């Protein structure tokens, strides 16, 4: 991650937040507004999970 790690940009914060929602041993390979596409580090399986709670989605829609 480029820039100052103590002061991440909004996009970097979102990426970090997305990575926190992904289970251990999974990469985040992409995301849409409410889905997170993750890939297992070892088996390389792809999977998509919801990453925003319904409340977060409602706040975002406002």
C-alpha positions, 0 to 999 in steps of 0.5 A: 500500500502506497502513501502514509500507512498511519493515514490511509485514503478513503479507498484504502480504508475501504479495501482494508475494511473489505479484507477484515471481512474476508475469512482467514486464508482468503484474498479479496479479489474484487468487490461490488457494493454489497458482495466481496469476491474472495479467493482461497490462497491455497486451493484458489477457489473463488467465492462471493460473500456479502460484506456489508450488513443490511444496516450499512447498505441502508446508510449507503443508499441514503 
